[in-house]
Amino acid sequence: MADRHNKLIQGILHLKAHSEGYQYMADRHNKLIQGVLHLKAHSAEYYEMNADEEGYTKIQMHEFMAIFGSFCEGSHIVPFETEILIEKPV
Protein backbone atom coordinates (compact mmCIF):
# COMPACT_ATOMS: atom_id res chain seq x y z
CA MET A 1 0.00 0.00 0.00
CA ALA A 2 2.83 2.45 0.79
CA ASP A 3 4.22 2.11 -2.74
CA ARG A 4 0.85 3.07 -4.20
CA HIS A 5 0.71 6.25 -2.09
CA ASN A 6 4.26 7.14 -3.07
CA LYS A 7 3.30 6.91 -6.75
CA LEU A 8 0.28 9.16 -6.15
CA ILE A 9 2.33 11.85 -4.41
CA GLN A 10 4.93 11.73 -7.17
CA GLY A 11 2.22 11.49 -9.82
CA ILE A 12 1.98 13.98 -12.66
CA LEU A 13 -0.78 16.56 -12.96
CA HIS A 14 -1.56 18.64 -16.02
CA LEU A 15 -2.95 22.06 -15.16
CA LYS A 16 -3.70 25.26 -17.01
CA ALA A 17 -2.17 27.98 -14.88
CA HIS A 18 -3.14 31.63 -15.16
CA SER A 19 -0.32 34.20 -15.34
CA GLU A 20 -0.47 34.52 -11.56
CA GLY A 21 -0.12 30.74 -11.25
CA TYR A 22 3.00 30.74 -13.42
CA GLN A 23 4.44 33.43 -11.17
CA TYR A 24 3.80 31.28 -8.07
CA MET A 25 5.62 28.40 -9.79
CA ALA A 26 8.61 30.61 -10.61
CA ASP A 27 8.71 32.10 -7.12
CA ARG A 28 8.73 28.64 -5.52
CA HIS A 29 11.50 27.39 -7.83
CA ASN A 30 13.62 30.48 -7.24
CA LYS A 31 13.20 30.23 -3.48
CA LEU A 32 14.25 26.56 -3.48
CA ILE A 33 17.41 27.10 -5.55
CA GLN A 34 18.83 30.00 -3.55
CA GLY A 35 22.49 29.24 -2.92
CA VAL A 36 22.64 26.41 -5.49
CA LEU A 37 25.14 27.73 -8.02
CA HIS A 38 24.49 25.29 -10.87
CA LEU A 39 20.72 25.92 -11.02
CA LYS A 40 19.22 28.91 -12.79
CA ALA A 41 16.30 31.06 -11.72
CA HIS A 42 13.13 30.83 -13.82
CA SER A 43 10.58 33.46 -14.73
CA ALA A 44 6.84 33.00 -15.04
CA GLU A 45 7.37 33.12 -18.82
CA TYR A 46 9.66 30.08 -18.59
CA TYR A 47 6.80 27.99 -17.21
CA GLU A 48 4.27 29.46 -19.61
CA MET A 49 6.49 28.65 -22.60
CA ASN A 50 6.73 25.02 -21.43
CA ALA A 51 2.97 24.50 -21.54
CA ASP A 52 1.76 22.09 -24.23
CA GLU A 53 -0.30 23.10 -27.28
CA GLU A 54 -3.51 22.92 -25.21
CA GLY A 55 -2.07 25.15 -22.48
CA TYR A 56 -1.38 22.41 -19.92
CA THR A 57 1.75 22.42 -17.78
CA LYS A 58 3.05 19.22 -16.19
CA ILE A 59 3.77 19.32 -12.46
CA GLN A 60 4.24 16.64 -9.82
CA MET A 61 1.45 16.24 -7.27
CA HIS A 62 3.66 17.18 -4.29
CA GLU A 63 4.83 20.35 -6.05
CA PHE A 64 1.25 21.28 -6.91
CA MET A 65 0.25 20.90 -3.26
CA ALA A 66 3.27 22.89 -2.04
CA ILE A 67 2.60 25.76 -4.46
CA PHE A 68 -1.19 25.83 -4.70
CA GLY A 69 -2.44 23.90 -1.66
CA SER A 70 -3.46 26.98 0.30
CA PHE A 71 -5.67 28.12 -2.59
CA CYS A 72 -7.70 24.90 -2.38
CA GLU A 73 -9.23 25.83 0.98
CA GLY A 74 -12.58 27.52 1.29
CA SER A 75 -13.59 29.93 -1.43
CA HIS A 76 -10.22 31.22 -2.65
CA ILE A 77 -9.88 32.29 -6.26
CA VAL A 78 -7.36 29.84 -7.69
CA PRO A 79 -4.60 30.90 -10.13
CA PHE A 80 -5.30 27.98 -12.47
CA GLU A 81 -8.20 26.36 -14.32
CA THR A 82 -10.11 23.97 -12.06
CA GLU A 83 -10.05 21.14 -14.63
CA ILE A 84 -6.86 19.27 -13.75
CA LEU A 85 -5.76 16.11 -15.54
CA ILE A 86 -4.06 13.40 -13.48
CA GLU A 87 -1.82 10.84 -15.15
CA LYS A 88 -2.54 7.30 -14.05
CA PRO A 89 0.42 5.94 -12.00
CA VAL A 90 2.30 3.10 -13.65
N, C-alpha and C positions, 0 to 999 in steps of 0.2 A: 504494500500500500504506500509506503514512503516514497518509492521510486515514482509512482504515479503522480504524487503531489509535487515532487521535484520537477517533473516534466511540465506540469501545469504552470508552476511559477516561472519556469524558464521558457514557457511557450511564447509563440509569436502572435502579436496582435497587429492588425492593419487598421489604422485610424486616419481620418481626414481631419488634420489639425487646422485651426484658424491661425491667422498670423500671430496672435497672442500665444497660442499653443506652441508654435514653432519657437517663439522667444523663450518660453518656459523650458523647452528641451535644450536650447543653446545655453541658457543660464545654468541649468543643472550640470551639463557636460563641463562647462568652463569652471564651475566651482569644484568639481571632482578632480580636474587635472591640474589644479594650482600646485606648482612646485614640481611637476613632472615634466622635465625638459624635452623629452622626445615626443610629447603629444601636443597637438596644436589646438588652439581655441577654435570654436565654430560659431558662426552667426546663425540667426534664424533663417536666413536665405540658404545656408548650407543644407539645412533639413528640408526646406521647401523644395529645393532643386532635386533632392533625392526621393521625392514622392514619385509613385508610378504614374502611368498615363491616366489613371482614373482619380488621381489625387490622394491615394493612400500611402501612408508612411509605415514601414515596419518598425516595431518596437517590442522588446521583450516585456512580458507581463509584469515582472518585478520593477522594471524601469517605469512602466506606465503608472503603476501604483505609487512609486516614489515621487513622480513628477505631478501626477494629476489626481492622486487619491483624495486630497482634501476638497477637491471640487465635486466629488461624488457624494457628498453629504448634503442632506437637506435640499434646499432649492437654489443652489448656486448655479450661475450661468457658466457652463463649461466651455473651455477654449478649443473644442473639437466637436465634430458631428457625433451625434449619439449612436449612430449605426457603426458598430465596431465589428470587424471580422476577426475570428479567432481560428488560427490554424490548428488542425487536429494533431495532438502529440503522436509521434511515431512510436 
